Amino acid sequence: MRKTYKIKRILTFILIIFSVIGYSQTNNFKVTLDAGHGAHDFGAVYEGRVEKNIALAVVLKVGKILAATPQMEVNYTRKTDVFIDLIERANIANRFNANIFVSIHCNANRNTAADGTETYVMGLSKVASNLEAAKKENSVITLEKDYKQKYEGFDPNSPETMIGMTLMQEEYLDNSISLASKVEDSFEDLGKKIRGGGVKQAPFMVLHKAYMPRVLIEMGFISNTIEGNKLNSEEGQDEIAKAIADAIISYKKEYYGSGETEIFEERPSQKINEKPIRDTVTPVKPKTISQTVEPTQTKKMVDNSKPIFKVQLSASIKRMELIPRNFNGLKNISVAYENRVYKYMYGETADYDEAKKQLSEAKDKGYNTAFLIAFKNGEKINIQDALK
């Protein structure tokens, strides 16, 4: 009898241990760190300073800091001098189910006086300098085997061709901008120059296929002798790695709690897009997402054979009452809750022309990054499929 009781106690203890481990794992904040370039892809090289080596050194330092932070889990696209396809870098983050994806690079320019940092989010920019930056990083795909088949329809020398791909609206834009802004805040605290005055948007292939908030960081110009030598030094790498890690930790605390008493609780408020974003053009999102609708606040989706169009105003971690004063006077607001983010939508119509009018109304009310989304039988579908 006593033996049976002891066995039961042991089994109970084991179950508790496994449940605690399981809870810990599911509540970790997951970060995928991507060191740009690798192996035969050197990136920019100036006066013995090699981008692939600097990027990897900083990434490993960022990861070490994050790994020592409670409820933080880190994985890497590469930890050694190897070549990883751009699309595989995103796939690594997707398989890891990362909460954020951070790709780290060095900048370079023929004008060796150019200096400062740049932080990008995914988008279809019209700004020539942003497109040039994307073209430089996207050109890496030409080193990949069968890249023409793998990236069919995309020309790395013309990032604008990404518009013709299966891109749909940037679902994680607000959160990506928030993370990028925190990175720039950290750089400013270091006394770094922020080029362009704020977060930028450009069509980087490495960001395109990662389905979570993601940013690409240009830490500085290795073509600039002073800035390049700093980036190539142990002290400079420690300094910038801490700045990036601090930004990630700050983002994690704001959106997911401190890791001590409120793991993954909904945060009471958030600050989105505090810094200007350069040339915010509405891109599109490359996959269909089933919406998890909050029944107490969201009107049931119309279930019929015709697609229904809505205007997505914003995505926020903040839960707001669906009243006009919270939405610049707009009425007929609904909300969908997915991945711990509230997505606020305006209007509902089966008429595409009417939907475009509603989009114009939303933009007139100050929602400049609003965009159209479509549903059929309660499921989110591609706008192009809806128009067919």
SVG drawing of the C-alpha trace seen along z (x, -y; Angstrom):
<svg xmlns="http://www.w3.org/2000/svg" viewBox="-25 -63 67 65">
<polyline fill="none" stroke="black" stroke-width="0.4" points="0.0,0.0 2.8,-2.4 4.7,-1.4 1.7,-2.2 1.3,-5.5 5.0,-6.4 4.7,-5.5 1.6,-7.7 3.5,-10.6 6.5,-10.1 4.3,-10.0 2.4,-13.1 5.7,-14.9 6.9,-13.9 3.7,-15.2 4.0,-18.5 7.6,-18.8 6.6,-18.1 3.7,-20.5 6.0,-23.3 8.5,-22.6 5.7,-22.6 4.4,-25.9 7.8,-27.4 8.4,-26.4 5.1,-27.7 5.5,-31.0 9.0,-31.8 9.4,-34.9 11.1,-33.5 13.6,-35.5 15.2,-34.4 18.5,-36.3 19.8,-36.4 23.4,-37.3 23.5,-38.6 25.6,-36.9 28.1,-34.0 30.7,-31.7 31.3,-32.7 28.8,-35.6 31.1,-38.1 28.7,-41.1 30.5,-44.4 34.3,-44.4 36.3,-47.5 39.9,-47.8 39.9,-44.3 36.5,-44.9 34.1,-42.1 30.4,-42.4 29.6,-38.7 32.1,-38.4 30.9,-41.6 27.3,-40.6 27.9,-37.2 29.9,-38.5 27.2,-41.0 24.4,-38.4 26.2,-36.0 26.7,-38.7 23.0,-39.8 22.0,-36.1 24.1,-35.7 22.5,-38.7 19.0,-37.5 19.6,-33.9 20.5,-35.2 17.1,-37.0 14.2,-35.3 11.6,-33.6 13.6,-34.4 14.5,-31.8 16.9,-32.4 17.7,-30.6 19.9,-31.6 19.8,-31.3 23.5,-30.7 26.1,-30.5 29.1,-29.8 30.5,-31.0 28.0,-29.2 25.7,-30.3 22.0,-30.2 19.4,-30.9 17.3,-34.1 14.1,-32.1 15.5,-29.5 16.4,-32.2 12.7,-33.1 11.7,-29.5 14.0,-29.0 12.1,-31.7 8.7,-30.3 9.6,-26.7 10.8,-28.1 7.4,-29.9 9.4,-33.1 7.7,-36.1 10.1,-38.4 12.8,-38.1 15.8,-40.4 18.2,-40.4 21.5,-42.2 23.8,-43.7 26.4,-46.4 26.0,-49.2 28.4,-50.4 28.5,-53.3 30.9,-54.6 30.8,-57.8 33.1,-56.8 31.9,-59.8 28.4,-58.2 27.7,-57.1 24.8,-56.2 22.4,-53.4 19.2,-52.4 16.4,-50.2 13.9,-48.8 10.5,-47.0 9.0,-45.1 7.2,-47.2 6.9,-48.3 8.8,-51.6 9.0,-54.1 12.0,-55.9 15.1,-55.3 17.5,-54.9 15.3,-52.4 15.0,-50.4 18.7,-50.5 19.3,-49.1 16.9,-46.3 18.5,-45.6 21.9,-45.2 20.7,-42.8 18.3,-40.9 21.1,-40.3 22.4,-37.5 19.8,-35.2 21.8,-35.0 24.4,-33.0 21.7,-30.4 21.2,-27.2 18.2,-27.4 17.3,-30.8 15.2,-31.6 12.9,-28.8 12.9,-29.3 12.0,-33.1 10.0,-32.8 8.7,-36.3 11.2,-38.2 14.1,-40.2 16.6,-41.1 17.8,-44.0 14.3,-45.4 12.7,-45.1 9.5,-46.6 8.8,-43.3 7.8,-42.1 4.5,-43.9 3.7,-41.3 4.4,-38.4 1.8,-36.9 2.4,-39.6 -0.7,-40.6 -1.0,-43.2 1.7,-43.5 0.0,-42.0 2.7,-42.7 3.5,-46.2 2.6,-48.1 4.5,-45.7 7.5,-45.7 7.6,-49.5 7.3,-49.5 10.3,-47.1 12.3,-49.1 11.6,-52.3 13.0,-50.8 16.1,-49.7 16.6,-53.3 15.9,-54.7 18.7,-52.4 21.1,-53.6 20.3,-57.2 21.1,-56.6 24.6,-55.5 24.9,-58.7 24.5,-57.0 23.3,-58.9 19.8,-57.8 19.8,-58.2 16.6,-59.5 15.1,-60.5 13.1,-57.4 12.1,-53.8 12.2,-53.0 10.3,-50.6 11.7,-48.5 11.1,-45.2 13.7,-42.9 13.3,-39.3 14.7,-38.0 11.8,-39.8 9.1,-39.0 8.6,-35.3 8.9,-35.6 5.5,-35.6 6.0,-37.6 7.1,-41.2 10.5,-41.6 13.2,-44.2 16.4,-44.5 19.1,-46.5 22.0,-48.2 24.4,-48.8 26.6,-51.4 28.9,-51.9 31.9,-49.7 32.9,-51.8 33.4,-54.7 36.9,-54.2 36.0,-55.6 32.6,-53.9 33.8,-50.7 36.7,-50.3 34.4,-50.8 32.1,-48.1 35.1,-45.8 36.3,-46.2 35.3,-44.1 34.3,-47.2 32.1,-48.5 30.4,-45.1 29.7,-44.8 28.2,-48.3 25.9,-47.8 24.9,-44.3 23.7,-45.6 21.7,-48.3 19.9,-45.8 19.4,-43.4 18.0,-46.2 15.5,-47.1 14.3,-43.5 14.0,-43.2 12.1,-46.5 9.7,-45.3 9.2,-42.0 8.4,-43.7 5.9,-46.1 4.0,-43.4 4.5,-40.3 5.3,-41.4 8.5,-41.4 8.9,-37.6 8.4,-37.7 4.7,-37.8 2.8,-38.5 4.1,-36.2 2.3,-36.8 -0.5,-38.7 -2.2,-41.3 -0.6,-44.7 -2.9,-47.6 -1.5,-50.0 1.0,-50.3 2.8,-53.0 2.9,-52.3 4.8,-54.2 6.1,-56.9 8.8,-57.7 8.0,-58.6 8.2,-55.8 9.6,-56.7 7.3,-56.1 4.8,-53.8 3.2,-52.2 0.5,-49.5 2.1,-46.2 0.3,-42.9 0.5,-39.7 1.6,-36.4 -0.7,-33.9 -4.3,-33.4 -5.1,-33.7 -8.1,-32.3 -9.5,-34.9 -10.2,-34.1 -13.0,-36.4 -13.9,-37.6 -17.6,-36.9 -18.4,-39.5 -17.2,-42.4 -17.3,-41.4 -20.2,-41.2 -20.5,-37.7 -19.1,-37.5 -21.7,-37.3 -21.8,-33.7 -22.8,-33.7 -21.4,-33.1 -20.3,-36.7 -17.0,-38.0 -17.3,-40.7 -14.9,-43.6 -13.8,-45.5 -11.2,-48.2 -8.5,-47.3 -7.7,-50.4 -5.0,-49.2 -3.5,-46.3 -3.0,-46.8 -2.4,-44.9 -4.7,-47.4 -8.3,-46.4 -10.6,-49.4 -14.4,-49.9 -15.9,-49.9 -17.3,-53.5 -16.8,-56.3 -14.7,-58.5 -12.0,-55.8 -11.8,-55.7 -11.8,-59.3 -15.5,-59.4 -15.9,-56.3 -18.9,-54.0 -19.6,-50.4 -16.3,-49.2 -15.5,-45.5 -12.6,-43.7 -10.8,-40.3 -8.4,-38.9 -5.5,-36.9 -2.0,-36.1 -2.6,-38.3 -3.3,-41.3 -6.6,-43.1 -7.3,-44.1 -9.8,-46.9 -11.9,-47.1 -14.3,-49.6 -17.4,-49.0 -18.7,-45.8 -19.9,-45.5 -20.0,-43.1 -19.6,-46.0 -16.0,-46.6 -16.6,-50.2 -18.3,-50.9 -15.4,-49.3 -13.0,-51.7 -15.1,-54.6 -15.0,-53.4 -11.2,-53.1 -11.1,-56.7 -13.2,-57.7 -10.9,-55.9 -7.8,-57.7 -9.6,-61.0 -10.0,-60.3 -6.3,-59.9 -5.8,-56.2 -3.2,-56.6 -2.0,-53.0 -5.6,-51.5 -6.2,-48.8 -8.9,-46.6 -9.3,-43.0 -11.8,-40.4 -13.7,-37.5 -15.8,-34.6 -17.8,-32.4 -16.0,-33.9 -12.5,-33.1 -10.0,-35.8 -9.2,-35.5 -6.9,-37.1 -8.3,-40.4 -7.5,-39.2 -9.5,-36.0 -12.4,-38.1 -12.4,-40.3 -12.5,-37.2"/>
</svg>
